[in-house]
């Protein structure tokens, strides 16, 4: 069940819920070891999740056709 927006704020940002059954499909969900992990359905949680996912993707980037030069010298 969504938390009231008035209750959500910076102090409750990105709460991770762990359940035994799948939550609402509008939320980011991962199933691991028989449990479902999702974020709360609030503006703070969704925005924080989006920002963190963008930061992760931009720091990792794609590793395609990267030629790593190796120099061996004595």
VOBA-1610 file (N, C-alpha, C; in pm, whole numbers, padded with zeros to 5 digits, always signed):
BEGIN
Unk+00083-00117+00000Unk+00000+00000+00000Unk+00088+00124+00000Unk+00057+00224-00082Unk+00141+00343-00087Unk+00136+00422+00042Unk+00248+00477+00076Unk+00256+00567+00191Unk+00200+00701+00147Unk+00127+00767+00234Unk+00077+00899+00202Unk+00195+00991+00172Unk+00181+01074+00070Unk+00290+01163+00031Unk+00330+01255+00145Unk+00237+01290+00233Unk+00270+01378+00346Unk+00364+01309+00443Unk+00358+01177+00451Unk+00445+01101+00541Unk+00584+01080+00482Unk+00594+01086+00350Unk+00722+01061+00285Unk+00802+01190+00281Unk+00932+01177+00287Unk+01018+01293+00281Unk+01162+01248+00277Unk+01251+01343+00290Unk+01393+01314+00279Unk+01440+01213+00384Unk+01378+01210+00499Unk+01421+01116+00603Unk+01376+00974+00574Unk+01280+00958+00484Unk+01229+00824+00451Unk+01259+00788+00306Unk+01364+00845+00251Unk+01394+00825+00109Unk+01449+00686+00083Unk+01398+00624-00021Unk+01439+00493-00071Unk+01425+00381+00031Unk+01306+00364+00075Unk+01276+00249+00162Unk+01263+00125+00075Unk+01331+00020+00114Unk+01326-00107+00041Unk+01230-00200+00114Unk+01129-00247+00044Unk+01031-00340+00101Unk+01069-00483+00064Unk+01055-00574+00158Unk+01080-00717+00133Unk+00949-00790+00161Unk+00897-00860+00059Unk+00772-00933+00073Unk+00786-01074+00017Unk+00692-01159+00054Unk+00690-01296+00002Unk+00608-01308-00125Unk+00525-01208-00155Unk+00444-01208-00277Unk+00476-01084-00359Unk+00456-01089-00490Unk+00491-00975-00573Unk+00406-00853-00541Unk+00469-00737-00528Unk+00394-00613-00505Unk+00338-00559-00636Unk+00283-00440-00631Unk+00228-00372-00748Unk+00332-00370-00860Unk+00290-00403-00981Unk+00383-00413-01094Unk+00432-00278-01144Unk+00380-00168-01093Unk+00428-00036-01134Unk+00561-00001-01069Unk+00601-00078-00970Unk+00722-00049-00894Unk+00840-00129-00947Unk+00962-00076-00932Unk+01080-00158-00963Unk+01085-00277-00867Unk+01096-00397-00922Unk+01091-00519-00841Unk+01206-00611-00880Unk+01261-00678-00780Unk+01358-00784-00806Unk+01319-00901-00716Unk+01325-01021-00771Unk+01298-01140-00692Unk+01431-01210-00666Unk+01460-01234-00539Unk+01586-01298-00503Unk+01564-01389-00383Unk+01606-01512-00396Unk+01601-01609-00287Unk+01460-01622-00227Unk+01359-01621-00315Unk+01221-01641-00271Unk+01153-01519-00212Unk+01218-01403-00216Unk+01159-01279-00164Unk+01155-01175-00275Unk+01059-01085-00264Unk+01047-00976-00359Unk+01095-00847-00293Unk+01181-00775-00362Unk+01236-00649-00313Unk+01185-00537-00402Unk+01131-00432-00342Unk+01079-00319-00418Unk+01097-00191-00338Unk+01082-00079-00406Unk+01088+00050-00337Unk+00945+00092-00304Unk+00932+00184-00209Unk+00800+00236-00175Unk+00741+00314-00291Unk+00610+00323-00294Unk+00540+00394-00400Unk+00517+00540-00360Unk+00628+00615-00345Unk+00621+00757-00314Unk+00706+00834-00416Unk+00682+00961-00426Unk+00762+01044-00517Unk+00908+01041-00476Unk+00936+01050-00346Unk+01075+01049-00297Unk+01145+00920-00334Unk+01081+00808-00309Unk+01143+00677-00335Unk+01164+00652-00484Unk+01063+00682-00566Unk+01076+00661-00710Unk+01183+00752-00770Unk+01186+00878-00726Unk+01286+00973-00778Unk+01426+00932-00736Unk+01443+00895-00611Unk+01575+00852-00563Unk+01622+00729-00637Unk+01533+00632-00659Unk+01568+00511-00732Unk+01610+00547-00875Unk+01537+00636-00940Unk+01569+00677-01076Unk+01706+00745-01082Unk+01732+00837-00991Unk+01861+00908-00989Unk+01976+00812-00964Unk+01960+00722-00869Unk+02066+00624-00841Unk+02090+00531-00960Unk+01983+00492-01029Unk+02002+00404-01144Unk+02073+00477-01257Unk+02042+00606-01278Unk+02112+00685-01380Unk+02258+00701-01343Unk+02286+00733-01218Unk+02425+00746-01173Unk+02502+00616-01192Unk+02440+00504-01157Unk+02505+00375-01174Unk+02536+00348-01320Unk+02438+00373-01408Unk+02458+00346-01550Unk+02565+00436-01610Unk+02573+00561-01567Unk+02673+00651-01624Unk+02812+00622-01570Unk+02823+00571-01450Unk+02956+00539-01397Unk+03007+00406-01450Unk+02918+00312-01476Unk+02958+00182-01529Unk+02982+00193-01680Unk+02888+00247-01753Unk+02902+00262-01897Unk+02909+00128-01968Unk+02928+00134-02098Unk+02940+00012-02178Unk+03086-00017-02204Unk+03121-00142-02199Unk+03258-00186-02223Unk+03261-00263-02354Unk+03252-00191-02466Unk+03252-00255-02596Unk+03379-00220-02671Unk+03441-00321-02728Unk+03558-00303-02814Unk+03665-00214-02751Unk+03693-00240-02627Unk+03796-00163-02558Unk+03928-00237-02572Unk+04019-00176-02646Unk+04151-00236-02660Unk+04241-00186-02549Unk+04285-00274-02464Unk+04370-00234-02354Unk+04515-00264-02393Unk+04592-00157-02415Unk+04731-00181-02453Unk+04813-00233-02334Unk+04893-00332-02360Unk+04979-00389-02256Unk+05124-00372-02301Unk+05202-00313-02215Unk+05345-00295-02245Unk+05425-00371-02142Unk+05515-00455-02193Unk+05603-00531-02103Unk+05744-00479-02129Unk+05805-00428-02027Unk+05941-00377-02044Unk+06030-00424-01929Unk+06158-00426-01956Unk+06254-00468-01854Unk+06343-00352-01818
//
